[in-house]
C-alpha cells in the first residue's frame, strides 16, 4: 500500500483529495496537515468523510512527518509550498504540488506574476507539468509533479488538438472562462459571501490573472512558437465548475466533421476527455464531481473561426482529481483507479 500525506488538507482541494482517496484501493492516507484546524478531526470539517473521523489535522512540521509517507500532496497556497516541496523532494520523497510554485519553468516569469521570489530554482527544474494528456511519459518517471491550474487545464485541453494539427492561427487566441466560487478557495472574504455572489456575474483580473503565463507557456510549447492569449476569467454564482469558451481564426477552411474527427483522434486513448457530437456543448452540471473534461466544437464558417467550449470541475479535473490521476501514473496503478465513477458525494 502506498502511504500518502496531504499537506493543507482543510481547504476545498484537500477535502476533494480525501474524498477521492477514500475509494482508492492502493492508498492509505497516513496524515493530513492544517495550521488553523490542528487537533480537529477531518469529519469535523467535512462531515461526509466518515471514513476519516479518527484522522486529525496536525501542523506542517516537515522533519517530523517525512517518514510517515512515501508521497506528499501539497495543497497549500502559492508561496507556502516552495520550501516544503523542496525539502520532501531533496529527501527522496515523491511530491505532487497543487500550488502554482513549480508550474512556471522560468523563475523570472514566476516572480513577475506572483510578486515573490522563487527560492528553489534547482528543484523547479526537476518539476514535470502534470497534464497527463501531454506529459504522460514524463510523469511516469517523475518524482515531482506540478499539478496544473484549473483555468489552464480547460484552456490547454481545448486547444491541444488544434495546435498539434496546425488548424488555427496563433495570432489571435481568446480564452473566456467562467468559474464557480470554490476556485477562490475556502476562505473568509466578503467578495465571495453569498449576498455578494448570488444573482451576480462579473469578470475579474481582466488581462492580469496569474494563470495567464501558465496557459501561454504550455500553448507555446505545443506550437513551437511564442503564443500570447487574451484571457478573461469570470465569477459564476455556483459552487464549482469551469466553462471555457475559446476563439481562434482557422488557417484554412475545414468542415465540422473534420474538426470533430481531429479532436476525437487526438483524445481517442484519453480516459478523461470526451469530445461531444457536433452541435452539442458542455454543461458544468454534467462534469460536476468528476474528473472529466467535456469538449464541444463549432466551426463558424461566416468568420472562419474555430470555437471550442470546454467544461471541467475546477476541484477535480482542475485540481485534486488530476493530482490523483498523476499519482496513478507515477505509481503504475491503473489510471482510472478511484476516478472512473466519481460522484459528488459518496
Residue pairs with C-beta under 8 A, 6 or more apart in sequence:
1 26
1 27
1 28
2 26
2 27
2 28
2 70
2 71
2 327
2 331
3 27
3 28
3 30
3 68
3 69
3 70
3 71
4 21
4 27
4 28
4 29
4 30
4 69
4 70
4 71
4 72
4 73
4 327
5 29
5 30
5 31
5 32
5 33
5 65
5 68
5 69
5 71
5 72
5 73
6 14
6 17
6 18
6 29
6 31
6 32
6 33
6 72
6 73
6 75
7 32
7 33
7 60
7 72
7 73
7 74
7 75
7 76
7 84
8 14
8 33
8 34
8 60
8 74
8 75
8 76
8 77
8 80
9 15
9 17
9 18
9 32
9 33
9 34
9 42
9 57
9 75
10 32
10 34
10 36
10 37
10 45
10 57
10 186
11 75
11 185
11 186
12 182
12 185
12 186
12 315
13 75
13 98
13 315
13 319
13 320
14 32
14 34
14 75
14 320
15 45
15 46
15 49
15 186
16 315
16 316
16 319
16 320
16 321
17 73
17 75
17 320
17 323
17 324
18 29
18 32
18 42
18 46
18 49
18 52
19 46
19 48
19 49
19 320
19 345
19 346
20 316
20 320
20 321
20 324
20 338
20 339
20 342
21 27
21 29
21 324
21 338
22 29
22 49
22 51
22 52
22 346
23 338
23 346
24 324
24 337
24 338
25 337
25 338
26 331
26 333
26 337
27 327
27 338
29 52
29 55
30 68
30 69
31 55
31 58
31 65
31 68
31 69
32 42
32 52
32 55
32 57
32 58
33 57
33 58
33 59
33 60
33 65
34 40
34 57
34 58
35 59
35 60
37 44
37 45
37 57
38 57
38 58
38 59
39 56
39 57
39 58
40 56
40 57
41 52
41 53
41 54
41 55
41 56
41 57
42 49
42 52
42 53
42 55
42 56
42 57
43 49
43 50
43 52
43 53
45 57
46 52
48 345
48 346
58 65
60 76
60 84
62 83
62 84
62 87
62 88
63 87
66 87
66 88
66 91
66 93
69 93
70 93
70 94
71 93
71 94
71 95
71 96
71 327
71 330
71 331
72 84
72 88
72 93
72 94
72 95
72 96
73 96
73 98
73 323
73 327
74 81
74 84
74 85
74 95
74 96
74 97
74 98
74 99
75 98
75 99
75 320
76 84
76 98
76 99
77 99
77 185
78 99
78 100
78 101
78 114
78 116
78 210
79 99
79 101
79 114
79 116
80 99
81 97
81 99
81 101
81 102
82 101
82 118
82 119
82 120
83 119
83 120
85 95
85 97
85 101
85 102
85 120
85 123
85 144
86 119
86 120
86 123
88 95
89 95
89 123
89 126
89 143
89 144
90 123
93 143
94 143
94 144
94 330
95 143
95 144
95 145
96 130
96 145
96 147
96 323
96 326
96 327
96 330
97 127
97 144
97 145
97 146
97 147
98 147
98 319
98 320
98 323
100 110
100 114
100 149
100 210
100 214
101 110
101 118
101 146
102 123
102 124
102 127
102 144
102 146
103 127
103 129
103 146
103 147
103 148
103 149
103 214
103 217
104 110
104 113
104 213
104 214
104 217
105 124
105 125
105 217
106 217
107 118
107 121
107 124
109 213
109 217
110 116
110 118
111 117
111 118
112 213
113 210
113 212
113 213
114 210
118 124
123 144
126 143
126 144
127 142
127 144
127 145
127 146
128 135
128 138
128 139
128 142
128 144
128 145
128 146
129 135
129 146
129 148
129 218
130 139
130 145
130 146
130 147
130 148
130 322
130 323
130 326
131 148
131 153
131 156
131 157
131 218
131 322
132 139
132 270
132 322
132 325
132 326
132 329
132 335
133 157
133 160
133 267
133 270
133 273
134 156
134 160
134 218
134 222
136 329
139 145
139 326
139 329
139 330
140 329
140 330
140 332
142 330
143 330
145 323
145 326
145 330
147 319
147 322
147 323
147 326
148 156
148 214
148 318
148 322
149 211
149 214
149 318
150 179
150 183
150 211
150 242
150 312
150 314
150 315
150 318
150 319
151 175
151 177
151 179
151 209
151 211
151 215
151 231
151 233
151 242
151 244
151 318
152 211
152 214
152 215
152 218
153 293
153 312
153 317
153 318
153 322
154 177
154 242
154 243
154 244
154 293
154 310
154 311
154 312
154 318
155 175
155 177
155 215
155 219
155 229
155 231
155 244
155 246
155 310
156 215
156 218
156 219
156 222
157 273
157 293
157 295
157 310
158 244
158 246
158 295
158 308
158 309
158 310
159 168
159 173
159 219
159 222
159 246
159 248
159 308
160 222
160 266
161 167
161 262
161 263
161 265
161 266
161 267
162 168
162 248
162 262
162 306
162 308
163 170
163 219
163 222
163 223
164 222
164 266
165 262
165 266
166 251
167 250
167 251
167 254
167 259
167 262
167 306
168 248
168 249
168 250
168 251
168 306
169 248
169 249
169 250
169 251
170 219
170 223
170 225
170 227
170 248
171 249
172 230
172 248
172 249
173 219
173 227
173 228
173 229
173 230
173 246
173 247
173 248
174 229
174 230
174 246
174 247
174 248
175 215
175 229
175 230
175 231
175 232
175 244
175 245
175 246
176 232
176 234
176 244
176 245
176 246
176 247
177 231
177 232
177 233
177 234
177 242
177 243
177 244
177 245
178 201
178 233
178 234
178 235
178 236
178 242
178 243
178 244
179 233
179 234
179 235
179 236
179 241
179 242
179 314
180 236
180 238
180 239
180 240
180 241
180 242
180 284
180 314
181 192
181 197
181 235
181 236
181 237
181 238
181 239
182 239
182 240
182 314
182 315
183 240
183 242
183 314
183 318
184 192
184 235
190 196
197 235
197 237
198 237
199 237
200 235
200 237
201 234
201 235
201 236
201 237
202 234
202 235
203 232
203 233
203 234
203 235
204 233
204 234
204 235
205 233
206 232
207 230
207 231
207 232
209 231
209 232
209 233
211 231
211 233
212 229
212 231
215 229
215 231
216 226
216 227
216 228
216 229
219 227
219 229
220 226
220 227
236 243
238 284
240 284
240 288
240 313
240 314
240 315
241 284
241 285
241 287
241 288
241 311
241 312
241 313
241 314
242 284
242 310
242 311
242 312
242 313
242 314
242 318
243 282
243 283
243 284
243 309
243 310
243 311
244 308
244 309
244 310
244 311
245 307
245 308
245 309
246 306
246 307
246 308
246 309
246 310
247 305
247 306
247 307
248 305
248 306
249 303
249 304
249 305
249 306
250 299
250 304
250 305
250 306
253 301
253 304
254 299
255 299
256 278
256 279
256 297
256 298
256 299
257 278
259 278
259 297
259 299
259 306
260 275
260 277
260 278
260 297
263 275
263 295
263 297
264 275
267 273
267 275
267 295
271 335
271 336
271 340
272 291
272 292
272 293
272 317
272 325
272 336
272 339
273 292
273 293
273 295
274 292
274 293
274 294
274 295
275 295
275 297
276 282
276 294
276 295
276 296
276 297
278 297
279 298
280 296
281 296
281 298
281 309
282 294
282 295
282 296
282 309
282 310
282 311
283 311
284 311
284 312
284 313
286 294
286 311
287 293
287 294
287 311
287 312
287 313
287 316
287 317
288 313
288 344
289 313
289 316
289 342
289 343
289 344
289 345
290 313
290 316
290 317
290 321
290 342
290 343
291 313
291 316
291 317
291 321
291 322
291 324
291 325
291 339
291 342
292 312
292 317
293 310
293 311
293 312
293 317
294 310
294 311
294 312
295 308
295 309
295 310
296 308
296 309
296 310
297 306
297 307
297 308
297 309
298 306
298 307
298 308
298 309
299 305
299 306
299 307
300 306
300 307
312 318
313 321
315 321
316 322
316 342
321 339
321 342
324 338
324 339
325 335
325 339
327 333
328 334
328 335
328 336
328 337
328 338
328 339
329 335
